[in-house]
Amino acid sequence: KRWVLGVVFGLSLVYFLTSTFKQEERMVRDRNLLQVQEHEQPIMWKVKFSSGNSSQLSNQCRNSVQGKLLITDELGYICERKDLLVNGCCNVNVPSAKLYSCDSCLPNGCCSVYEYCVSCCLQPSKQHLLERFLNRAAIAFQNLFMAVEDRFELCLAKCRTSSQSVQHENTYRDPIAKYCYGEYPPELLPV
């Protein structure tokens, strides 16, 4: 009886120690992910294939995915969801497809439609503005933007509504143009 209890106790101790060490490894790995580090790789500002061949099936595009009516692909084209090709790119041959469209955007970089915000943000002329933003981002935001690998991912993240888009935690600063890629959040509304 005693040796059976000893074996059970020994196995329980081994199980406890291994699960404790595994948990400690996970905590260290997670802590390392959250630490702010310098970019080892600079953000890729250009897409690897040209926009002229986006209708070829061999090239794949990432896109803004969630739009009910509109989609923006990583080349900067905005199109209706029905005009999205099987490779994820907008069909550039339809008249409604637009490149780097800022149709619903204000001069401050805030837009009323998320897909237009992403498309406008992808304009090559916005690269300097985005670099400036990354250089001045607060530490809390650096952790978020450290995972960004290219301009498309940065624009997707930047155009999402965030705590900078709201005042008093429950009201949009600008209820119409709430998707912003600009350096600064919209002006506070009067109370």
Salt bridges, closest charged atoms under 4 A:
GLU74 OE1 - ARG62 NH2 2.85
GLU80 OE1 - LYS82 NZ 3.38
ASP83 OD1 - LYS82 NZ 3.59
ASP103 OD2 - LYS98 NZ 2.57
ASP150 OD2 - ARG62 NH2 2.43
GLU153 OE2 - ARG62 NH1 3.14
GLU183 OE2 - ARG132 NH2 2.47
GLU183 OE1 - ARG136 NH2 2.71
